[in-house]
Amino acid sequence: MHCRVCESDRLISILDLGATPPCEKFLTAGELDLPELTHPLHLRLCENCLLLQIPALITPEETFTEYAYYSSFSDSWVLHAKLFVEQAIQQLNLNKNSFIIEVASNDGYLLQHAVASGIPCLGIEPSVNVGAAAREKGVPTTTAFLDEELAARVRAEHGPADLVVANNVYAHIPDLLGFTRSLRALLADDGWLSIEVHHALELVTRGQFDTVYHEHFQYYTLLSAQRALATAGLTVVDVELLQTHGGSLRLWARPDGIAEPNERVAEVLRLEQLAGLHEVAGYLGLRPRAEHVRQELLRYLLDAKASGKRVVGYGAPGKGNTLLNYCGIRSDLLEYTVDRNPYKHGRFTPGARIPIHPPERIDADRPDVVLVLPWNLEAELTAQLDHVRSWGGELVYPLPTLHHAANHAGRQAK
């Protein structure tokens, strides 16, 4: 394995999560008696440029041609996108003569707000099923994977974009250098590129190991993102720290020579340096943190089982499947989980093979404990699930430390 940015072969092990199936390969009932393909899930760090990465053992085509994730099923994420579009229109002076492109535009969760504002836009989305959902919302969408050939074709047909948005896709690309060149090719010479990625500062310092899965090929600090974008002549000129996905970066980049990085860029770099992430040693604490989360969660579930409590899950996100498989949780400890996405209903989680039902199942069964797997949506889901406590049920979140919904400060669940 060689680094995707600098091609160094000096990669060291940071966290070995064993072998698991791809996190979005939900099983039908007819597949339960068939073999299930698993791949090593082993996070490594480049000692040269400090990019966290895993080997590319699956292709984007395997994951995204038909995709189980629809962004619009998260109300808070749709609101997040709406506020972003409003901010961009104001700060970048976008209007009916501007052009916005979103790469990995999913079901139109973001560009629907550009359409509503009368700003020309185009989504580039490889998944046939979610791209169709975007077109139903009136969002112009090209069904394709972005590469340099497509970028040249889109630019020739539509012209360069004033704003290119790439939310939660920059981690999903094994050909990182080619993809970065493609982003630059879509962008006007005085344009703006906005990228959102989970912040490796949060991953490492808070033990968020469940954000590691096969479709996430790399994990960024601001420092490593700067180095990746620089390979295509892009400079990070501004950065925002976001609460989404347990802590994310919003990177604002422009073609080289237009502007210098501002003070917020320098401040985030200082935060990363203080956390030790500008040196190899700073990454070595992730493994013991992940082991602690696993031990605490298993201890809690085993105690609940021993006391006769009925425990079910809420959500079937990709991160949840990493958590379930790394911790060895099966249906004896988590009877089932529920999800708002109808695509997953009647299916089973990969590896752990826990059945997935509609959310109404929780209200019918009134379980003693609901373990919320998309813990990063705690505020939204605690509000949605507050009625669980009306029958004495408990809402429990596994990360960043095991806690009840009422104990947001992070005190451990008992």
C-alpha positions in Angstrom: 0.0 0.0 0.0 1.2 3.5 -0.9 -0.1 6.8 0.3 -2.8 8.3 -2.0 -1.3 11.8 -1.7 2.5 11.5 -1.6 2.9 7.8 -2.7 5.1 7.0 0.3 5.2 3.4 1.4 5.8 4.5 5.1 2.3 3.6 6.4 1.9 2.5 10.0 -1.0 0.8 11.7 -3.3 3.0 13.8 -6.4 0.8 14.3 -7.3 -2.7 13.1 -11.1 -3.3 13.2 -10.9 -6.8 11.9 -12.7 -8.0 8.8 -16.2 -6.8 8.1 -18.7 -6.6 5.2 -19.1 -3.3 3.4 -21.3 -1.2 5.6 -24.1 -0.5 3.1 -24.5 -4.1 1.9 -27.8 -4.8 3.7 -29.0 -8.4 3.3 -32.3 -9.6 2.1 -34.0 -12.5 3.8 -33.0 -14.7 0.9 -29.3 -13.9 1.4 -29.1 -15.0 5.0 -28.0 -18.5 4.2 -25.4 -17.4 1.6 -21.7 -16.6 2.3 -21.0 -13.0 3.1 -17.9 -11.3 1.7 -15.8 -9.5 4.3 -12.7 -7.3 3.9 -10.1 -6.1 6.4 -10.8 -2.8 7.9 -7.4 -1.5 8.9 -6.7 2.2 9.4 -3.1 3.4 8.7 -1.2 6.7 8.8 1.3 7.9 6.3 4.4 8.9 8.2 5.3 11.3 5.5 2.2 13.5 4.9 0.0 12.3 7.8 -3.0 11.2 5.8 -5.1 8.6 7.5 -6.3 6.0 5.1 -7.4 2.4 4.5 -6.6 0.2 1.6 -9.1 0.4 -1.4 -10.6 -3.0 -1.1 -13.9 -2.1 -2.7 -14.7 0.2 -5.6 -17.0 3.2 -5.5 -19.0 1.4 -8.2 -19.7 -1.5 -5.8 -21.1 0.9 -3.2 -22.7 3.8 -5.0 -24.3 2.4 -8.2 -27.4 1.6 -6.0 -27.0 3.3 -2.6 -29.0 2.8 0.6 -28.4 6.2 2.0 -30.9 9.1 1.3 -29.7 12.4 2.8 -33.3 13.8 3.1 -34.2 11.2 5.8 -32.3 13.4 8.3 -34.3 16.6 9.0 -31.3 18.2 10.6 -29.1 17.5 7.6 -31.7 19.1 5.2 -31.8 22.2 7.4 -28.0 22.2 7.5 -27.9 22.2 3.7 -30.6 25.0 3.5 -28.6 27.2 5.8 -25.4 26.5 3.8 -27.1 27.6 0.5 -28.4 30.7 2.1 -25.0 31.5 3.5 -23.3 30.9 0.2 -25.8 33.1 -1.8 -25.1 36.0 0.6 -21.4 35.7 1.0 -20.5 34.8 -2.6 -23.1 37.1 -4.2 -24.7 34.3 -6.1 -27.7 35.0 -8.4 -29.6 33.8 -11.4 -26.4 34.3 -13.5 -24.3 32.1 -11.3 -23.8 28.4 -11.5 -23.5 25.8 -8.7 -22.4 22.2 -9.1 -22.7 19.7 -6.3 -20.6 16.5 -6.5 -22.3 13.5 -4.9 -25.6 15.4 -4.8 -27.6 12.4 -3.4 -31.3 13.0 -3.5 -31.2 16.7 -4.0 -31.2 17.5 -0.3 -29.0 20.6 -0.9 -29.5 21.7 -4.5 -33.3 21.8 -4.0 -32.6 25.0 -2.1 -30.6 26.5 -5.0 -33.5 25.6 -7.4 -35.9 27.3 -5.0 -33.7 30.4 -5.1 -33.6 30.5 -8.9 -29.9 29.8 -9.2 -28.9 27.5 -12.0 -27.3 24.3 -10.7 -26.3 20.7 -11.6 -26.0 17.6 -9.4 -23.5 14.9 -10.2 -24.6 11.7 -8.5 -23.5 8.2 -9.3 -26.3 6.3 -7.6 -29.2 5.6 -10.0 -31.9 5.3 -7.3 -31.1 8.5 -5.3 -30.4 10.5 -8.4 -33.9 9.7 -9.6 -35.2 11.0 -6.3 -33.3 14.3 -6.9 -34.8 14.7 -10.4 -38.3 14.2 -8.9 -37.6 17.3 -6.7 -36.7 19.3 -9.9 -32.9 19.2 -9.4 -31.0 18.7 -12.6 -28.9 15.6 -12.0 -26.3 13.8 -14.1 -26.0 10.1 -13.1 -22.2 9.4 -13.2 -19.1 9.2 -11.2 -17.0 12.4 -11.4 -13.7 11.9 -13.2 -11.5 14.2 -15.3 -13.3 13.2 -18.5 -16.7 14.0 -17.1 -15.5 17.3 -15.5 -14.2 18.4 -18.9 -17.5 17.5 -20.6 -19.6 19.3 -17.9 -17.5 22.4 -18.2 -17.7 22.4 -22.0 -21.5 22.0 -21.8 -22.4 24.3 -18.9 -19.4 26.5 -18.3 -17.3 26.7 -15.2 -19.0 26.8 -11.8 -18.9 29.7 -9.4 -19.4 27.3 -6.6 -18.6 23.6 -6.4 -19.9 21.7 -3.4 -18.5 18.4 -2.3 -20.1 17.4 1.0 -19.0 14.1 2.5 -17.5 12.7 -0.7 -13.9 13.7 -0.5 -13.3 10.7 1.8 -15.0 8.3 -0.6 -12.6 8.5 -3.5 -9.6 6.1 -3.9 -8.2 8.0 -6.8 -7.7 11.1 -4.7 -5.4 13.0 -7.0 -7.5 12.4 -10.1 -10.7 13.4 -8.2 -9.0 16.6 -6.9 -8.0 17.6 -10.4 -11.6 16.9 -11.5 -12.9 19.3 -8.9 -10.5 22.0 -10.1 -11.6 21.4 -13.7 -15.2 22.1 -12.8 -14.3 25.4 -11.0 -14.1 28.9 -12.5 -10.7 30.5 -12.1 -12.1 32.9 -9.6 -14.6 30.3 -8.1 -15.1 28.7 -4.7 -14.9 25.1 -3.7 -16.7 24.0 -0.5 -15.9 20.6 1.0 -17.3 19.1 4.1 -15.5 16.1 5.7 -15.4 14.5 9.1 -12.6 16.0 11.1 -9.9 13.5 12.0 -9.2 15.6 15.1 -12.6 14.3 16.5 -12.0 10.8 15.2 -8.7 10.4 17.0 -9.2 12.4 20.2 -12.8 11.2 20.9 -12.4 7.6 19.7 -15.0 7.9 16.9 -13.8 4.6 15.4 -17.3 3.8 13.9 -16.7 6.5 11.3 -14.1 4.1 9.7 -15.7 1.9 7.0 -14.8 0.6 3.6 -16.3 3.4 1.6 -14.3 6.0 3.5 -10.9 5.6 2.0 -9.2 8.5 3.8 -9.7 10.7 6.9 -8.6 14.3 7.0 -7.1 16.9 9.3 -7.0 20.4 7.9 -3.3 19.8 7.4 -3.7 16.7 5.3 -6.6 18.2 3.4 -4.5 21.2 2.5 -1.8 18.9 1.1 -4.3 16.9 -0.9 -5.9 20.0 -2.5 -2.6 21.6 -3.2 -1.8 18.7 -5.7 -4.4 20.3 -8.1 -3.5 23.9 -7.5 -6.1 24.7 -4.8 -5.5 26.7 -1.6 -7.7 26.4 1.5 -8.4 30.0 2.3 -11.1 29.6 5.0 -12.3 26.8 7.3 -15.3 26.3 9.6 -15.7 23.8 12.4 -19.1 22.2 12.3 -21.0 19.9 14.6 -22.3 17.6 11.9 -21.2 13.9 11.9 -19.7 14.2 15.3 -17.4 17.1 14.2 -16.6 18.2 10.7 -14.6 20.6 8.7 -16.0 22.9 6.0 -13.1 23.8 3.8 -13.3 26.8 1.5 -10.7 26.5 -1.3 -9.9 28.6 -4.3 -7.5 28.3 -7.2 -3.9 29.2 -6.2 -3.0 32.9 -6.2 -6.5 34.4 -5.6 -6.4 34.7 -1.8 -4.2 33.7 1.2 -5.4 31.5 4.1 -7.2 33.5 6.8 -6.8 33.5 10.5 -9.4 30.7 11.0 -7.1 28.4 8.9 -4.2 29.2 11.2 -6.3 28.7 14.3 -7.5 25.2 13.3 -4.0 24.2 12.4 -3.0 25.3 15.9 -5.8 23.2 17.4 -4.6 20.1 15.5 -1.0 20.7 16.5 -1.9 21.1 20.2 -3.7 17.7 19.9 -0.5 16.2 18.6 -1.8 15.5 15.1 1.1 17.1 13.3 3.2 14.2 14.5 2.7 10.4 14.3 2.6 9.9 18.1 -0.7 11.9 18.3 -2.6 9.2 16.5 -1.6 6.3 18.6 -4.3 6.9 21.3 -7.2 6.0 18.9 -6.8 2.2 19.5 -7.2 2.3 23.3 -10.1 4.7 23.0 -11.9 2.4 20.6 -11.2 -0.6 22.9 -12.7 1.3 25.9 -15.9 2.1 24.0 -16.3 -1.5 23.0 -15.8 -2.8 26.5 -18.2 -0.3 28.1 -20.9 -1.0 25.5 -20.7 -4.7 25.8 -20.7 -4.6 29.6 -23.8 -2.4 29.5 -25.6 -4.7 27.0 -24.7 -7.9 28.9 -25.9 -6.4 32.1 -29.2 -5.4 30.4 -29.6 -8.9 29.1 -28.9 -10.5 32.5 -31.5 -8.2 34.1 -34.2 -9.2 31.5 -34.4 -5.9 29.7 -35.5 -5.8 26.1 -33.0 -3.8 24.0 -33.5 -2.6 20.4 -31.7 -0.2 18.2 -32.6 3.0 16.4 -31.1 3.6 13.0 -29.1 1.5 10.6 -26.3 3.9 9.5 -23.0 2.8 8.0 -21.2 3.8 11.2 -23.6 1.6 13.2 -22.5 -1.4 11.2 -18.9 -0.8 12.0 -19.8 -0.5 15.7 -21.9 -3.7 15.7 -19.3 -5.8 14.0 -16.3 -4.5 15.9 -18.1 -5.0 19.2 -19.4 -8.4 18.2 -23.0 -7.4 18.9 -25.7 -9.8 17.5 -29.4 -10.1 17.9 -29.1 -11.7 21.3 -28.0 -8.4 22.7 -29.8 -6.1 20.2 -33.1 -7.7 19.1 -33.6 -5.5 16.1 -33.1 -2.0 14.9 -35.4 0.5 13.0 -34.8 3.0 10.3 -36.8 5.7 8.5 -35.5 4.6 5.1 -38.0 2.2 3.5 -35.2 0.7 1.4 -33.8 -1.0 4.5 -37.1 -2.4 5.9 -37.2 -6.2 5.9 -33.4 -6.3 5.4 -30.6 -7.2 7.8 -27.5 -5.4 8.8 -24.3 -6.6 7.2 -22.2 -9.0 9.3 -24.3 -8.7 12.5 -27.5 -9.7 10.6 -29.8 -7.7 12.9 -33.3 -7.3 11.4 -34.4 -3.8 10.4 -38.0 -2.6 10.8 -39.9 0.7 10.4 -39.7 3.1 13.3 -43.3 2.3 14.4 -42.1 -1.1 15.6 -40.6 0.6 18.7 -44.0 2.2 19.7 -45.7 -1.1 19.3 -43.2 -3.1 21.4 -42.3 -0.5 24.0 -38.8 -1.9 24.7 -36.8 -1.1 27.9 -33.8 0.3 26.1 -33.3 2.0 22.7 -29.7 2.1 21.6 -29.3 5.0 19.1 -26.7 4.1 16.5 -26.5 7.4 14.6 -25.2 9.1 17.8 -24.0 12.1 15.9 -27.7 13.1 15.5 -28.3 13.1 19.3 -30.2 16.4 19.6 -32.5 15.6 16.7 -33.2 12.0 17.6 -33.6 12.7 21.3 -36.4 15.1 20.4 -38.0 12.5 18.0 -37.7 9.7 20.5 -38.6 11.5 23.7 -41.9 9.6 23.9 -39.9 6.4 24.6 -39.5 7.7 28.1 -43.3 7.9 28.6 -43.4 4.1 29.2 -40.1 4.1 31.2 -37.9 3.3 28.2 -34.3 4.5 28.2 -32.5 6.2 25.3 -28.8 5.3 25.2 -26.0 6.6 23.0 -22.8 4.6 22.6 -20.4 7.5 21.8 -18.4 9.6 22.6 -19.0 7.9 25.9 -21.8 5.6 26.8 -24.6 7.8 28.2 -28.4 8.2 28.5 -30.1 10.9 26.5 -30.8 12.9 29.7 -27.1 12.9 30.5 -25.7 14.9 27.5 -22.6 15.8 29.5 -21.3 12.4 28.8 -21.8 10.6 32.1 -21.8 6.9 31.7 -25.1 4.9 31.5 -25.6 2.7 34.5 
